[in-house]
């Protein structure tokens, strides 16, 4: 089977739903210096920018194009218009460009195409299999992070994980109410196996990711949609002009759609805005700890260091990885080409016996190291340190170094949000 990628952009207009009623909580804006500003959001608009009030109650505005991300606190509740049975059946389909659609699968006579009805707007769409990366259950997705962690990243074939945790590896030939996968037997013969969709926990298809600059919205239905324009107010009402041909290419034999629908449908969007991620041409953000595992070494004369347990979730601008570090430790990352600036957060668990020195060190291609930031943490309560730093030219490594200070590290726990890097260039997918 040959899979092709379609790059044409066609728009469809989405009108706001009624009676959203999202409470006016905090929102967070990531600016071009990778500083995060907390605001009470009044409006987010692709033409007008972001407006609200800051922590001092002063009006604040970010102009269009001046920010890398917006994250809005949300109560996690699903739209009241959503049928519980539809939610229970729904899949979250993640595409090669990072978009995600929540839909209920319909029968398909075309093995090259997945057909389903989006929960938000109840519109039937067709998704070519060559654009799909992962499929998982909507009810199993508590976060907005990509779902690539469902499978071993070293897998080079399509894969299905069943509800009983069995893993099937081969070549997926069709997805509908049933899923077909070709599996090579030990004798070299091809075995075609078929499974009901309700038996399946998740699916991965080995289609390469693509870099598609644009503005992406995350919604309360866990969708991620590329848009041409959008507007959202403090009540949660959202309008957006979607930017993908599969959302404006209806099933022509669907009796519920008129001829005008095929030219660009006006539909209702029930979900609320959770985040805005502008993906700029020639610049991108990287969660360093997620993309590039660190080299870990002990410090302070110790012979071993425990490996921190990492957790990743979607937050301002990108996926963010965090951990509790429970020992003096050194973590070193190899930097991607074009890395220019980063932000990270460090918070010590200040206790009577806390005594540590934390340093952030960059090393260039000649092996020369430069300490970019350092702080002594003791039993004194200290605020969370939000750090934003430029990287020196030719930097190739970044190190987080936690050392016991004069009194040793009896209490040595730190809570760290690992570096989010600003990189000039386009991502190089492996």
C-alpha positions in Angstrom: 0.0 0.0 0.0 1.3 3.4 -0.9 0.6 6.3 1.4 0.6 9.9 0.2 0.5 13.2 2.2 -1.9 16.0 1.1 -0.8 19.6 1.8 -3.7 21.6 0.3 -5.4 24.0 2.8 -9.1 24.6 2.6 -11.1 26.4 5.4 -14.4 25.7 7.1 -16.0 28.2 9.5 -17.0 27.2 13.0 -19.5 29.2 14.9 -19.6 29.4 18.7 -21.8 27.0 20.8 -24.1 28.4 23.4 -23.9 28.4 27.2 -20.3 27.5 27.8 -19.9 29.2 31.1 -16.2 28.6 31.8 -15.0 30.2 35.0 -12.5 33.0 34.7 -9.4 31.3 36.1 -5.8 31.9 35.3 -4.2 31.7 31.9 -0.5 31.7 31.1 1.3 33.2 28.2 4.7 32.2 26.9 6.4 35.2 25.1 9.2 35.3 22.6 11.8 35.5 25.4 10.3 32.3 26.9 9.0 34.2 29.9 5.6 33.1 31.3 3.1 35.7 32.4 0.0 34.8 34.5 -3.2 36.6 33.5 -6.9 36.6 33.9 -7.9 36.1 30.3 -10.5 38.4 28.7 -10.0 37.4 25.0 -7.7 35.4 22.8 -8.0 36.4 19.1 -5.8 35.7 16.1 -6.3 39.3 14.8 -6.5 41.2 18.1 -4.0 39.2 20.2 -4.4 38.2 23.9 -6.0 40.6 26.4 -6.6 40.3 30.1 -5.3 41.6 33.5 -2.0 40.6 35.2 -1.4 39.6 38.8 -1.5 43.2 39.9 -4.8 43.8 38.2 -3.3 45.9 35.4 -4.6 45.5 31.8 -2.2 43.6 29.6 -2.1 42.7 25.9 0.1 40.4 23.8 -0.1 41.4 20.1 -0.6 38.7 17.4 2.7 37.0 16.6 4.3 38.1 19.9 3.8 34.8 21.9 4.7 31.1 21.6 1.9 29.7 23.6 -1.2 30.3 25.7 -2.5 27.9 28.3 -5.9 28.3 30.0 -6.9 26.6 33.2 -9.9 24.4 32.6 -12.1 22.4 34.8 -11.7 19.3 32.6 -15.4 18.9 32.1 -16.6 17.8 28.7 -19.2 19.8 26.8 -22.8 19.1 28.0 -23.9 18.5 24.4 -21.7 15.4 24.3 -23.5 12.0 24.5 -21.9 9.7 27.1 -22.2 6.8 24.8 -20.4 8.7 22.0 -17.7 9.6 24.4 -17.3 6.0 25.5 -17.0 4.9 21.8 -14.9 7.8 20.6 -11.3 7.5 19.4 -8.6 10.2 19.4 -6.9 10.1 16.0 -3.5 11.8 15.9 -2.2 12.9 12.5 1.4 13.2 11.2 1.3 17.0 11.6 0.2 16.8 15.2 -3.5 17.5 14.8 -5.9 15.3 16.8 -9.6 14.6 16.1 -12.1 13.0 18.5 -14.5 10.9 16.5 -16.7 7.8 16.3 -15.6 5.4 13.6 -18.0 4.5 10.8 -17.8 1.6 8.3 -15.5 2.2 5.3 -15.3 0.4 2.0 -12.0 2.1 1.1 -9.0 0.4 2.9 -6.9 3.6 2.4 -9.4 5.7 4.4 -10.7 6.0 7.9 -14.2 7.4 8.1 -15.6 8.8 11.3 -18.0 11.4 12.8 -16.3 14.1 14.8 -17.9 14.6 18.2 -17.5 18.3 17.9 -20.0 19.3 15.2 -21.2 15.8 14.4 -19.7 16.0 10.9 -18.5 12.9 9.0 -14.9 13.2 7.7 -12.5 11.0 5.8 -8.9 10.6 6.9 -6.3 8.9 4.6 -4.4 6.2 6.5 -1.1 7.8 5.3 -1.8 10.8 7.6 -2.4 8.8 10.8 0.2 8.3 13.4 -1.7 7.0 16.5 -5.2 6.1 17.5 -6.3 5.7 21.1 -9.5 5.8 23.2 -10.7 9.3 24.0 -11.7 8.1 27.5 -8.1 6.9 28.1 -6.6 10.4 27.4 -6.4 12.4 30.6 -3.9 14.9 29.2 -3.3 16.9 26.0 0.1 15.3 25.4 0.9 13.4 22.1 0.2 9.7 22.4 3.4 8.4 20.9 4.4 7.0 24.3 1.9 4.2 23.9 4.5 2.1 22.0 8.2 1.4 22.1 9.8 4.2 20.0 12.2 1.6 18.5 9.3 -0.1 16.7 9.7 0.1 13.0 6.4 -1.5 12.0 2.7 -0.7 12.5 1.4 -1.9 15.8 -1.9 -2.7 17.6 -2.2 -3.0 21.4 -5.3 -4.9 22.5 -7.2 -4.3 25.6 -5.6 -7.4 27.2 -2.2 -5.7 26.5 -1.2 -8.1 23.7 1.0 -6.4 21.1 0.6 -7.2 17.4 3.3 -5.9 15.0 3.0 -5.8 11.2 1.3 -3.8 8.5 -2.1 -2.3 9.1 -4.2 -2.6 5.9 -7.6 -1.3 7.0 -9.3 0.6 9.9 -13.0 0.8 10.4 -15.3 -1.1 12.8 -12.7 -3.8 12.4 -8.9 -3.4 12.0 -6.8 -5.6 9.7 -3.1 -6.2 10.2 -0.7 -8.3 8.2 1.7 -10.2 10.4 4.7 -12.2 9.2 4.8 -15.6 10.8 8.0 -17.3 11.9 7.8 -19.4 8.7 7.9 -16.3 6.6 4.2 -16.5 5.5 1.9 -13.5 5.8 -1.0 -13.9 8.2 -3.9 -11.4 7.9 -5.6 -11.0 11.3 -8.8 -9.0 12.0 -9.9 -7.5 15.3 -13.1 -5.6 16.3 -12.4 -2.0 17.2 -13.8 -2.5 20.7 -11.0 -5.0 21.4 -8.3 -2.4 20.7 -6.6 -0.1 23.2 -4.4 1.8 20.8 -2.9 1.8 17.3 0.4 3.1 15.8 1.0 3.5 12.1 4.6 4.1 10.9 3.9 7.3 8.9 6.6 9.9 9.2 5.8 13.1 11.1 5.7 16.3 9.1 6.4 19.9 10.1 3.4 22.1 9.3 3.7 25.7 10.6 0.5 27.4 11.6 -1.6 28.2 14.6 -2.9 25.1 16.6 -5.7 25.1 19.1 -6.2 22.6 21.9 -9.8 22.2 23.0 -11.6 20.7 25.9 -12.4 17.6 23.8 -8.6 16.9 23.6 -8.6 17.8 19.9 -5.6 19.8 18.4 -6.7 21.7 15.4 -4.7 23.8 12.9 -6.6 27.0 12.2 -6.4 30.0 9.9 -8.2 32.3 12.4 -9.8 32.0 15.9 -11.4 34.0 18.7 -12.3 33.0 22.2 -13.7 35.1 25.1 -13.7 34.7 28.9 -16.9 32.7 28.8 -15.3 30.0 26.7 -17.2 30.7 23.5 -14.9 29.8 20.6 -14.9 30.5 16.8 -12.3 29.2 14.4 -11.6 28.8 10.7 -10.1 25.4 10.4 -7.2 24.8 8.1 -7.3 21.3 6.7 -9.0 19.8 3.6 -10.3 16.7 5.4 -12.5 18.9 7.5 -14.0 20.6 4.5 -14.4 17.4 2.3 -17.7 15.8 3.3 -18.9 12.4 2.3 -20.8 13.4 -0.8 -23.4 10.6 -0.4 -24.2 11.6 3.2 -27.9 12.6 3.0 -27.5 15.0 5.9 -25.2 17.3 3.9 -26.3 19.7 1.2 -24.4 20.9 -1.9 -23.5 24.1 -0.1 -21.9 21.9 2.7 -19.3 20.7 0.1 -18.1 24.3 -0.4 -17.5 25.1 3.2 -19.8 24.2 6.1 -20.8 26.5 8.9 -21.1 24.3 12.0 -21.3 24.6 15.8 -18.2 24.0 18.0 -19.2 22.8 21.4 -15.7 22.5 23.0 -13.8 25.3 24.8 -10.4 26.7 24.2 -7.6 25.2 26.4 -4.4 26.3 24.6 -3.0 28.1 21.6 0.3 26.9 20.0 1.6 29.1 17.2 4.2 27.1 15.3 6.4 29.6 13.5 8.3 29.0 10.2 12.0 28.6 11.0 11.5 28.3 14.8 10.2 25.6 17.1 10.1 24.5 20.7 11.6 21.3 22.1 11.0 19.6 25.4 14.7 18.6 25.9 14.2 15.9 28.5 11.5 14.2 26.4 13.3 14.3 23.1 16.9 13.8 24.3 17.4 11.5 27.4 20.0 12.9 29.8 23.3 11.3 30.8 23.1 10.9 34.6 26.1 10.9 37.0 26.4 11.1 40.8 27.8 14.2 42.5 29.1 15.0 45.9 31.4 12.0 46.2 28.6 9.5 45.9 29.0 6.4 43.8 25.5 6.2 42.4 22.5 8.4 41.7 18.9 7.3 41.3 17.3 7.9 37.9 14.5 10.5 38.3 11.0 9.4 37.3 9.9 11.7 34.6 6.3 12.7 33.7 5.3 14.7 30.6 2.1 16.7 30.0 1.0 19.4 27.7 1.4 22.9 29.1 2.3 26.4 27.8 3.6 26.2 24.2 4.6 22.5 24.2 4.8 19.3 26.0 6.7 19.8 29.3 8.6 17.2 31.3 9.1 17.4 35.1 10.4 15.2 37.9 11.2 15.1 41.6 15.0 14.7 42.0 15.9 13.0 45.3 19.6 13.0 45.3 22.6 15.2 44.4 22.9 14.5 40.7 24.2 15.8 37.4 22.1 15.5 34.3 23.6 16.4 30.9 21.8 16.8 27.6 23.1 17.0 24.1 21.7 20.2 22.5 20.0 20.2 19.1 21.5 22.3 16.4 20.2 25.8 16.4 19.3 25.9 20.2 19.3 29.6 21.2 17.4 30.0 24.5 15.6 27.9 27.1 13.3 28.1 30.1 13.1 25.8 33.1 11.8 25.8 36.7 13.4 24.7 39.9 11.8 24.4 43.3 13.6 23.0 46.4 11.8 21.2 49.2 13.1 23.4 51.9 13.5 21.5 55.2 15.7 21.9 58.3 18.6 20.0 56.7 18.4 21.2 53.1 21.8 22.3 51.8 22.5 22.1 48.1 24.0 24.2 45.3 22.3 24.0 42.0 24.1 25.1 38.8 23.2 25.3 35.1 26.2 24.9 32.9 26.7 25.1 29.1 29.6 23.5 27.2 30.7 24.5 23.7 32.1 22.5 20.9 35.7 23.1 22.1 34.9 21.6 25.5 34.8 24.9 27.3 32.2 25.1 30.1 30.4 28.2 31.3 28.1 28.4 34.4 24.9 30.3 33.3 23.1 30.2 36.6 23.7 29.1 40.2 22.0 29.2 43.5 22.5 27.9 47.1 19.4 26.3 48.5 19.2 25.9 52.3 16.4 25.6 55.0 15.1 29.1 54.1 11.9 29.0 52.2 12.6 30.0 48.6 10.2 30.8 45.8 10.0 28.6 42.7 12.9 29.7 40.4 11.6 30.4 36.9 14.7 30.5 34.8 15.1 31.9 31.2 18.6 32.0 29.7 20.3 32.5 26.4 22.7 29.9 25.3 26.3 30.9 24.3 27.2 30.5 20.7 28.4 27.0 19.7 26.8 25.4 22.8 26.5 21.6 22.4 25.7 20.4 25.9 23.5 21.6 28.8 24.0 20.4 32.4 21.9 20.6 35.5 24.2 20.0 38.4 23.0 19.6 42.0 25.8 19.3 44.6 25.7 19.0 48.3 26.9 22.2 49.9 28.9 22.5 53.2 26.5 20.6 55.4 25.8 17.8 53.0 22.5 16.7 51.4 20.4 15.2 54.1 17.2 16.8 52.7 17.9 16.9 48.9 14.6 16.9 47.0 14.0 19.2 44.1 11.0 19.6 41.8 12.2 20.5 38.3 10.4 21.3 35.1 13.1 20.4 32.6 14.4 22.8 29.8 12.1 23.9 27.1 14.3 25.0 24.2 13.8 27.6 21.5 15.5 26.4 18.4 16.1 28.1 15.1 15.4 26.0 12.1 13.0 23.2 11.3 12.8 19.9 13.3 14.6 17.0 12.0 12.4 13.9 12.4 14.1 10.6 12.9 
